[in-house]
Amino acid sequence: MASSVSDSVKKLPFSRVTVHPIALLSVVDHYNRVNKDVAPRRVVGILLGSISNGVVDVLNCYAVPFEEDGEVWFLDHNFHETMARMCRKVNAKETVVGWYSSGPKIRSVDMQINELMTKYTPNPVFLVVDVNPKNEQLALPMEAFVAVEELNDEVPNKEDSKNVPNTRMKFSHLPYDVATLEAEDIGVEHLLRDIPGRGGQGSISERIAHKERALRSLQSKLLEVKAYLVNVVEGRLPPNQKVLESIQDMFNMLPKVTDARQYVRSFTVESNDMLSAVYLGALTRAVIALHELILNKYEYHDAELKLDEASKKKAAAAATKPAEKTDEEKAASSKDKNDEDDTKMK
């Protein structure tokens, strides 16, 4: 059955999928916006891109209103058609190449949704993205599928075989990879910096965990390469020239190391030089901060002295100046003077 599926995939105009990081970030953002403060549910959207040289290039995507309850589902195709027309006005090269789901696995209604997508593209690519993986995975948490036609083996008996079709549609795996352009790489890097716990400005423990996962993924890939080469040498697998060329290119990119000790020593010296520059910069920042602190202390001290001198001058001036009469005393004295003038007149 696997050979028939692979033969069906070979008949398609493409045999591989390339996903760009902008599309993956859009899927994750769609899932987070829909499931904010509510029970988690699956989201569905449309993939945009192009097909060339047998490769589906998924460049972008957009969300589509989607509801499902068991075997009953609703996808707003009117919204999808409006969005597709608007996207064509912005970039005519990006067309509908398939659809995505937050999964994490294929569901029974997905084939019906895929049949709906065939109205907009002949062979829609189905991308399942596990946006919230429970277990730590070394590979990317996504899978690519395409619907192919295969022989139907579920025929109960000869009498019922007339009502059962000889073929059926089934999802077949597609090899995929993640590629990025230079502009996308810079944009995604800046975007991840603004996401807490996702960018390079997290805590030291988060950065160490990211490095550990990357090294573990590299180790698993190297073990796969080793297992393949051992099977080829022992005759269990036929040699594949494309795979061997890729492995040779990988070794060609490695630095030439004639003396391991000298290489380790050079690497250590370079690391120490870099760390010494970092240490010198941190020390300079600390000295500048202390200098600014001392200047602030002097400024506050001078301001306090000026305030004390001003208050002392005011007190001395108040002591030498005769005390002024209050309003009541002035009113009483003016009344007494008027009384004296009245007596004199009499």
Contacts in CASP RR format, 6 or more apart in sequence:
PFRMAT RR
TARGET T0000
AUTHOR 0000-0000-0000
METHOD contacts of the structure
MODEL  1
MASSVSDSVKKLPFSRVTVHPIALLSVVDHYNRVNKDVAPRRVVGILLGS
ISNGVVDVLNCYAVPFEEDGEVWFLDHNFHETMARMCRKVNAKETVVGWY
SSGPKIRSVDMQINELMTKYTPNPVFLVVDVNPKNEQLALPMEAFVAVEE
LNDEVPNKEDSKNVPNTRMKFSHLPYDVATLEAEDIGVEHLLRDIPGRGG
QGSISERIAHKERALRSLQSKLLEVKAYLVNVVEGRLPPNQKVLESIQDM
FNMLPKVTDARQYVRSFTVESNDMLSAVYLGALTRAVIALHELILNKYEY
HDAELKLDEASKKKAAAAATKPAEKTDEEKAASSKDKNDEDDTKMK
1 150 0 8 1.000
4 150 0 8 1.000
4 151 0 8 1.000
5 148 0 8 1.000
5 150 0 8 1.000
5 170 0 8 1.000
5 172 0 8 1.000
6 172 0 8 1.000
8 148 0 8 1.000
8 149 0 8 1.000
8 150 0 8 1.000
8 172 0 8 1.000
9 15 0 8 1.000
9 146 0 8 1.000
9 148 0 8 1.000
9 172 0 8 1.000
9 174 0 8 1.000
12 123 0 8 1.000
12 146 0 8 1.000
12 148 0 8 1.000
13 51 0 8 1.000
13 54 0 8 1.000
13 123 0 8 1.000
14 51 0 8 1.000
14 54 0 8 1.000
14 55 0 8 1.000
14 56 0 8 1.000
14 123 0 8 1.000
15 54 0 8 1.000
15 55 0 8 1.000
15 174 0 8 1.000
15 175 0 8 1.000
16 54 0 8 1.000
16 55 0 8 1.000
16 56 0 8 1.000
16 174 0 8 1.000
16 175 0 8 1.000
16 176 0 8 1.000
16 177 0 8 1.000
17 55 0 8 1.000
17 56 0 8 1.000
17 58 0 8 1.000
17 125 0 8 1.000
17 127 0 8 1.000
17 144 0 8 1.000
17 174 0 8 1.000
17 175 0 8 1.000
17 176 0 8 1.000
17 177 0 8 1.000
18 55 0 8 1.000
18 56 0 8 1.000
18 57 0 8 1.000
18 58 0 8 1.000
18 176 0 8 1.000
18 177 0 8 1.000
18 178 0 8 1.000
18 179 0 8 1.000
19 58 0 8 1.000
19 127 0 8 1.000
19 142 0 8 1.000
19 144 0 8 1.000
19 176 0 8 1.000
19 177 0 8 1.000
19 178 0 8 1.000
19 179 0 8 1.000
20 57 0 8 1.000
20 58 0 8 1.000
20 59 0 8 1.000
20 60 0 8 1.000
20 178 0 8 1.000
20 179 0 8 1.000
20 180 0 8 1.000
20 181 0 8 1.000
20 184 0 8 1.000
21 178 0 8 1.000
21 180 0 8 1.000
21 184 0 8 1.000
21 188 0 8 1.000
22 59 0 8 1.000
22 60 0 8 1.000
22 184 0 8 1.000
22 188 0 8 1.000
23 47 0 8 1.000
23 58 0 8 1.000
23 59 0 8 1.000
23 60 0 8 1.000
23 61 0 8 1.000
23 100 0 8 1.000
24 129 0 8 1.000
24 142 0 8 1.000
24 178 0 8 1.000
25 188 0 8 1.000
25 191 0 8 1.000
26 60 0 8 1.000
26 61 0 8 1.000
26 62 0 8 1.000
26 63 0 8 1.000
27 43 0 8 1.000
27 45 0 8 1.000
27 61 0 8 1.000
27 100 0 8 1.000
27 102 0 8 1.000
27 129 0 8 1.000
27 131 0 8 1.000
28 129 0 8 1.000
28 131 0 8 1.000
30 43 0 8 1.000
30 45 0 8 1.000
30 63 0 8 1.000
30 102 0 8 1.000
31 43 0 8 1.000
31 102 0 8 1.000
31 131 0 8 1.000
31 132 0 8 1.000
32 131 0 8 1.000
33 63 0 8 1.000
34 41 0 8 1.000
34 43 0 8 1.000
34 63 0 8 1.000
35 41 0 8 1.000
35 43 0 8 1.000
40 132 0 8 1.000
41 68 0 8 1.000
42 66 0 8 1.000
42 68 0 8 1.000
42 101 0 8 1.000
42 102 0 8 1.000
42 103 0 8 1.000
42 107 0 8 1.000
43 63 0 8 1.000
43 66 0 8 1.000
43 101 0 8 1.000
43 102 0 8 1.000
44 64 0 8 1.000
44 66 0 8 1.000
44 75 0 8 1.000
44 99 0 8 1.000
44 100 0 8 1.000
44 101 0 8 1.000
44 102 0 8 1.000
44 113 0 8 1.000
45 61 0 8 1.000
45 62 0 8 1.000
45 63 0 8 1.000
45 64 0 8 1.000
45 66 0 8 1.000
45 99 0 8 1.000
45 100 0 8 1.000
45 101 0 8 1.000
46 61 0 8 1.000
46 62 0 8 1.000
46 64 0 8 1.000
46 80 0 8 1.000
46 83 0 8 1.000
46 84 0 8 1.000
46 96 0 8 1.000
46 98 0 8 1.000
46 99 0 8 1.000
46 100 0 8 1.000
47 58 0 8 1.000
47 60 0 8 1.000
47 61 0 8 1.000
47 96 0 8 1.000
47 97 0 8 1.000
47 98 0 8 1.000
47 99 0 8 1.000
47 100 0 8 1.000
47 125 0 8 1.000
47 127 0 8 1.000
48 58 0 8 1.000
48 59 0 8 1.000
48 60 0 8 1.000
48 61 0 8 1.000
48 62 0 8 1.000
48 87 0 8 1.000
48 94 0 8 1.000
48 95 0 8 1.000
48 96 0 8 1.000
48 97 0 8 1.000
49 56 0 8 1.000
49 57 0 8 1.000
49 58 0 8 1.000
49 59 0 8 1.000
49 60 0 8 1.000
49 93 0 8 1.000
49 94 0 8 1.000
49 95 0 8 1.000
49 97 0 8 1.000
50 56 0 8 1.000
50 57 0 8 1.000
50 59 0 8 1.000
50 93 0 8 1.000
50 94 0 8 1.000
50 95 0 8 1.000
50 97 0 8 1.000
51 57 0 8 1.000
51 97 0 8 1.000
56 97 0 8 1.000
56 125 0 8 1.000
58 97 0 8 1.000
58 125 0 8 1.000
58 127 0 8 1.000
59 94 0 8 1.000
60 87 0 8 1.000
60 94 0 8 1.000
61 100 0 8 1.000
62 83 0 8 1.000
62 87 0 8 1.000
64 75 0 8 1.000
64 76 0 8 1.000
64 79 0 8 1.000
64 80 0 8 1.000
64 83 0 8 1.000
65 75 0 8 1.000
65 76 0 8 1.000
65 79 0 8 1.000
66 73 0 8 1.000
66 74 0 8 1.000
66 75 0 8 1.000
66 76 0 8 1.000
67 73 0 8 1.000
67 74 0 8 1.000
68 74 0 8 1.000
68 109 0 8 1.000
70 109 0 8 1.000
71 108 0 8 1.000
71 109 0 8 1.000
73 109 0 8 1.000
73 112 0 8 1.000
73 113 0 8 1.000
75 113 0 8 1.000
75 116 0 8 1.000
77 116 0 8 1.000
80 120 0 8 1.000
84 96 0 8 1.000
84 120 0 8 1.000
87 94 0 8 1.000
88 94 0 8 1.000
88 95 0 8 1.000
95 121 0 8 1.000
96 117 0 8 1.000
96 120 0 8 1.000
96 121 0 8 1.000
96 124 0 8 1.000
97 121 0 8 1.000
97 124 0 8 1.000
97 125 0 8 1.000
98 117 0 8 1.000
98 120 0 8 1.000
98 121 0 8 1.000
98 124 0 8 1.000
98 125 0 8 1.000
98 126 0 8 1.000
98 127 0 8 1.000
99 113 0 8 1.000
99 114 0 8 1.000
99 117 0 8 1.000
99 124 0 8 1.000
99 125 0 8 1.000
99 126 0 8 1.000
99 127 0 8 1.000
100 126 0 8 1.000
100 127 0 8 1.000
100 128 0 8 1.000
100 129 0 8 1.000
101 107 0 8 1.000
101 110 0 8 1.000
101 126 0 8 1.000
101 127 0 8 1.000
101 128 0 8 1.000
101 129 0 8 1.000
102 128 0 8 1.000
102 129 0 8 1.000
102 130 0 8 1.000
102 131 0 8 1.000
103 128 0 8 1.000
103 129 0 8 1.000
103 130 0 8 1.000
104 128 0 8 1.000
104 130 0 8 1.000
104 132 0 8 1.000
104 133 0 8 1.000
104 141 0 8 1.000
105 128 0 8 1.000
106 126 0 8 1.000
106 128 0 8 1.000
106 145 0 8 1.000
106 171 0 8 1.000
110 126 0 8 1.000
110 171 0 8 1.000
111 147 0 8 1.000
111 169 0 8 1.000
111 171 0 8 1.000
114 124 0 8 1.000
114 126 0 8 1.000
114 147 0 8 1.000
114 169 0 8 1.000
114 171 0 8 1.000
115 169 0 8 1.000
117 124 0 8 1.000
118 124 0 8 1.000
123 146 0 8 1.000
123 147 0 8 1.000
124 146 0 8 1.000
124 147 0 8 1.000
125 144 0 8 1.000
125 145 0 8 1.000
125 146 0 8 1.000
125 174 0 8 1.000
126 144 0 8 1.000
126 145 0 8 1.000
126 146 0 8 1.000
126 147 0 8 1.000
126 171 0 8 1.000
127 142 0 8 1.000
127 143 0 8 1.000
127 144 0 8 1.000
127 145 0 8 1.000
128 142 0 8 1.000
128 143 0 8 1.000
128 144 0 8 1.000
128 145 0 8 1.000
129 141 0 8 1.000
129 142 0 8 1.000
130 141 0 8 1.000
130 142 0 8 1.000
131 141 0 8 1.000
133 141 0 8 1.000
136 213 0 8 1.000
138 213 0 8 1.000
138 216 0 8 1.000
138 217 0 8 1.000
138 220 0 8 1.000
139 217 0 8 1.000
140 178 0 8 1.000
142 176 0 8 1.000
143 173 0 8 1.000
143 176 0 8 1.000
144 173 0 8 1.000
144 174 0 8 1.000
144 175 0 8 1.000
144 176 0 8 1.000
145 171 0 8 1.000
145 172 0 8 1.000
145 173 0 8 1.000
145 174 0 8 1.000
146 171 0 8 1.000
146 172 0 8 1.000
146 174 0 8 1.000
147 169 0 8 1.000
147 170 0 8 1.000
147 171 0 8 1.000
147 172 0 8 1.000
148 169 0 8 1.000
148 170 0 8 1.000
148 171 0 8 1.000
148 172 0 8 1.000
149 167 0 8 1.000
149 168 0 8 1.000
149 169 0 8 1.000
149 170 0 8 1.000
150 167 0 8 1.000
150 168 0 8 1.000
150 169 0 8 1.000
150 170 0 8 1.000
151 166 0 8 1.000
151 167 0 8 1.000
151 168 0 8 1.000
152 164 0 8 1.000
152 165 0 8 1.000
152 166 0 8 1.000
152 167 0 8 1.000
152 168 0 8 1.000
154 164 0 8 1.000
154 168 0 8 1.000
155 161 0 8 1.000
155 164 0 8 1.000
156 164 0 8 1.000
180 188 0 8 1.000
192 198 0 8 1.000
192 199 0 8 1.000
192 200 0 8 1.000
193 199 0 8 1.000
193 200 0 8 1.000
193 201 0 8 1.000
196 202 0 8 1.000
197 206 0 8 1.000
200 207 0 8 1.000
225 247 0 8 1.000
228 237 0 8 1.000
228 243 0 8 1.000
229 247 0 8 1.000
231 237 0 8 1.000
232 238 0 8 1.000
232 239 0 8 1.000
255 263 0 8 1.000
257 263 0 8 1.000
325 333 0 8 1.000
END
